[in-house]
Amino acid sequence: MTKTRCLRWSLPTLLLAATANATDMPLNMTQGVTEISQQVYQLHMTIFWICCVIGAVVFGIMFWSIVRHRKARGVQPAQFHESTRVEILWTAIPVVILIIMAIPATKTLIAMEDTTEADVTVLVTGSQWKWHYKYLNQDVEFYSLLATQKEQINNKFAKGENYLLEVDRPLVIPTGKKVRFLMTSDDVIHSWWVPAFAVKKDANPGFINESWTKVDQPGVYRGQCAELCGKDHAFMPIVVVAKTPAEYDAWLNAEQQRIAKAKAEEQELLAMNMSMDELMAVGERTYIAHCAACHQPNGEGLAGIFPALKGSALALHDKAGHIDVVLNGKAGTAMQAYGKQLSLKELAAVITYERNAWGNNTGELVQAADVHAAAQGKGE
């Protein structure tokens, strides 16, 4: 009886909750903010209404025939088995309908694939589980990572307005300009999807796919990876900020200056030797942010999935191999290449931390110069 009462109360509650959530969900396709997205939406609606008319005609004739020619009225069934006229008719009509549908669909698909005469070209690289953006011919590139707090994901804090759809560094594009995207991947298949642009293109390792957009109004547009790419697939959002050409040029100039300054600082860092305390402090922060999800905060990894760093031969004895793995990753595994994701200081610090934390205690320091030498192919 108790279980029955619980079901009586729980089922209406679930139905009410589902109804409340459904009111916030759009029933139709997103119209988008670009000319192409509008074409896609109009094509979708055209095909939808054609299907509605076909359904109404077919079911109307069927129900009319069932009622009008039912056996109770004494109607005798017509005999037109293997009728050439009927077979030609029910073949010709669908062909004509398909041709009518194919004409606008072809025009839209051709427009979607026309990436010529682009004003800006961005190389988009998917990586487990983040996006890398490189502005070709502009010397600007960066990684874009999920910015939602872990406390929200773990239900310790309330979910934010853009939960799982916010990043630390968004892609910035100019309005009124044609932006061409080149899609590829470092590891597995990803898919770069921004519904407002009607852009959804797979990023395949070893291949380059193309797409484009032209946004007329400034704003913030969000999307996600739309291809199941591993355990953190749900934590790979896309944020695009469209700025006016003047604002975009100012942003681009600021980015170029920031990158130039960072390179100058790295050159100074090559001549410096950081202390063990500084390396361990920076290394711990870097490890928690980038490595702990797989290798665990205690360095013990996950048996059979992610190898332990605590007490490992790599961390205890193979300094050159350790630097190489962190820099270049390891093919065929989930170990990413962090050479372009972290600064020389962070790379040196996290390797030092892994070689001296959790009782490893090698006493060895890895400096920025060591990492730079390995990256240049001059390591030991």
N, C-alpha and C positions, 0 to 999 in steps of 0.2 A: 504493500500500500504506500509505503514511504517513497519508493522509486516512482510509482505512478503519479503521486502528488508532485514530485520534483519535475517529472516530464511535463505535467500540465502547466507548471509555472515557467519552466525553462523554454519550452517551445515558443510561446507567445513573445517572451523576452527576446529570443534570438530573431524572430520574424520582425519585431519592431526595430531592433538594431540594424538588421539587414536593410529594411526599408529606409531608415534614416541615412545609412551610408549610401544607398542607391541614389538618393536625392542630390548628393554631391558629385555624382559621376555622370559625365556627359554620355548620352545615348548615341550620338552621331559622331562622325569623323571630325577631327580638328580642322578648322578652316585655314589656320596658319596666317602668316603675315607677309608672305612673298607672293609674287605673281605666279610662280610655279605652284606653290601650295594652293592657291586659289583655283588654278587649272585642274589640279588633282582633285580638289573638293568638288568642283563642278562636274568633272568626269564621273566621280563616284555617285553623285546625285542623279546624273543622267542614266547611268547603268541601273541604279536602284529603281528609278521610276519605270524604266523599260521592263525590269523584272516584275515590278508590281502589276503592270498592265498585262504581261504574259500570264502571271499567276491568276489575275482576275478573269481573263478570257478563258483559260484552260479549265479552271475550277467552275466558272460559270457554266460553260458548255457541259461539263461533266455532271454537275448537280441538276441542270435543266434536263439532261438526257435521262438521268436516274428517275426523276420525278415524272417527267412527261411520257416516258416510254417504259414505265414499270410493268411488270407482268400482271399485276392486279387489274390493270386497265385492259388486259387482253391484247396488248400490242405484240406483234410478232417481230423478232429480231431481223434486221436487214442482213443480207448475205453479200458481203463485198470482200471476201477473203482473197488475198493476192491481187488486189485491185491496183493496176499500174497507175491510174490517175491519183489515187489516195497516197501511194508511196511517193510519187513525184511531189505531191503537194506538201506532205509532212517533211520532206527533205529540203524543198526549195525555200519554204518559209523560214526555218531556222538559219539557213545560209544567208538569206537576205538580212535577217535580224543581226547576225554576227558581223556582216559587212558594215551595217549601220553603226554598230558599237565599235568596230575596229578603227573607223576613220578618226574620231576624236581621240581614241586611246593612242593611236600611232603618233598623232601630232604632239600629244602631251609627252609621250616617252622620248620622242626625238628632242624635244625642248629640254627635258630633264638631263639628257646625256650630252648636251652641247656645252662643253667646258672651254670653248675657244674664247679668245679676246678677254681673258681675265685680267683684272686690275691688281689683284693680290692673290698669291698662291701660298697655301699653308700645307705643310706635310704633317699629317695626323697619324701618329703611331700608337697603337694599342699595346699595353703592357700589363701583365697581372700585378696590380689591378689599378691602373692609372692611365692617363692619356699624356702623350708628349706632343707638343706643338712646336713646329719650326717654320718661321716665316722665311721663305726662300728669298735670297738676294738682300736680306735685311739684317743678317747676323743677330737674330733674336730667336731664342728657343727656351722652352721651360716645360716642366712637368706640372700637370694639374691633378691634384689629389683631393679626395673626399675631405670636407671640412666639418662634417657633423661630429659632435662630441661623442666619444665612446660611452659616456654616461647616459646619453639619450638612447643609444643603441641597446644598452644593457638595462633600460627602463629605470635608471636611477634618477634621471632628470626628465622633465616633460619634453615631448617632441616639439621641435621648432617648426616654424611655418614652412620652411623648405627642407624638411627632414629627408636626408639621403639624397638631396638634390642641390647641394651647395659644395663649392670647392674653394681651395685656398687661392688659386690663380685661374681666373676664367680666360677663355679665348676671347680676344678683342678684335673686332672687325669694323671697317668703316661702312656707314650707310651710303646708299646710292652707288656703290661700287660692286662689280662682279667679283666674288671671292671663290676661288677654285680650291677644292680640297683633294689632296692625294692621300689615300688611305692605305696603310700597311700595318704590320704587327711584328712585335719582337718574339712572340712565343706561340700562342694559340689564336684561334679565330675570335675576333671581337666584332662588334658592329656599332658604328657611330650613328646615333639616331637623335635627331632634333625634330620633333613633330611640327613645330611652328614653321620650319623651313621645308617640310616635305622631303627631308634628306635622311635616308637610311641606307647606309652602304657598309658592306662587310669589309673588315680589315684583316686580310689573310697574310700569314707569314710567307715571305718570298715573292709576294705579288703586290702590285699597286693598282687600286681601283680609284676612279675619279668621280667627283660630284661637284656641285656648285650651288651658290645661293646669292641673292641680291636683296638685302634688307633695306627698306625705304625709311622705316621709323626707328629712332634710337630706342633701346630697351634691353631687358635682360631675358634671355630665352634659355630654357632648360631642357635637358634630355638625359638619356641613359645609354649604357651599353645594352644592345638588344640581342646579344648572342651569348648563350650560356658558356662562360669562359673559366669556370672554376669556383672555388668555395667563396670568394669575395665578389662574385659577379654583381650582386645587389649593391655593392659599395663602389661603383665605378660611374659616377654621374658626369654629366657634361653641362657646362654653363658657358653661354656665349653672350658677350656684352657688345651691342652694336652702338658705336659712337659716331657723332658727326665727323666728317673728314678732318676738320680742324682739331677736334679733340683726339681723334685717332692719331694724327701726326704728332701731337704733343705727347701722347702716351708712348708712341713708338720711339720718339727721341729720348724720353726718359728711360725706357727699357735699354736702349743702346748705351746710354751713359752708365746705367747701373751695371750692365754686363762688362763694360770697359773698366769700371772701377773694381769690380770683383776680380777681373783678370790681373789688374795691377796689384791688388792685395795678395793674390795667390803668389805672384812673383816675389813679393816681399816675404811671404810665408816660407818660401823655399829656402831662404837663407837663415831661418830661425829654427830653434829647437825648443819645443814645448816641454814643460815638466810633466812628470808622471801624474801629478794631481790634476793638472789642467786637462790632460789627455783623457784621464779616467772620468772626469766630470762631464766633458763634452761627449765622450764615447758612450756613457750610460744613457744620456738623453737621446742620442742618435739611435742607439740599440733599441730602446723602448719604442721609439717612433717608427722604426723601419724593420726591425728584425724580430722583435719579441712575439709577434703574432704567429710566426712559424716555429722559431727555435725556443719559444717560451721565455718569460722573464728570468727564470732560474737557469737558463742555458741547457736544459736537459732535453729539449726538443720533444717530438712525439714519435714514439717507437714505430718503426716501419714506414713513417711518412716523412718527417723532418729530422735529420740527424742531430744528435746532441753536440754542442760545442764544449760543454763541460767535460774535461778530461779527454777530449778528442786528440788524435795524433796530429791533425792539421793545426789546431790551436796551440799545441804544446811544442811541436818540433819543426813544422814546415812553414817558416815565416814567408818565404817567397810564394809558396803555393797558396797560403792564406790571403796574401795581398791580391794575387791573380784571381782567385775565386770571387772576392768581394768586388773587384774592379770589373771583371768580365762575365760573372755568372758561371753557371755550369749547364751545358747543353743537355737536354733530355730530362731536366729536373725543374722544380719550381724556383730554384735559386736564380734570382735576377742579377743583371749587371748594374751595379750602382756607380760605375765610373762617371756617368753623365747626370746622375740624380743627386749626388752629394758633392760637397766641396772637398778640396784636398784636406782641409782641416778636419772635416767630419769623417772622411775616409780613414785618415791616420788615427783619429781618436777611437773610432769604433773597432778597428782592428786591434789597437792596443788594449782596449777594454776587454775584448773577447779573449785575449791572450793572458789577461791578468785577473779576471773576475772568476767568481765561483770556485776559488781554490786552484785555478790554473797556475797563477803566480809564476810566470816565466821570468818576470823582471825585465822583459824586452820592451823597448819603446819603438813604435813605428812613427816616423816623422813624415811630414808632408813631402819632403824631398824623396823619401823612399817610395812613396806612392807615385809621385810624378815620374821617377825613373822607371818604375815598372810599367806605367802607362805608355811611356815612350819606347818600351822594349829594351830598356837598359838595366832591368832588375837582375838580381843575382840568379 
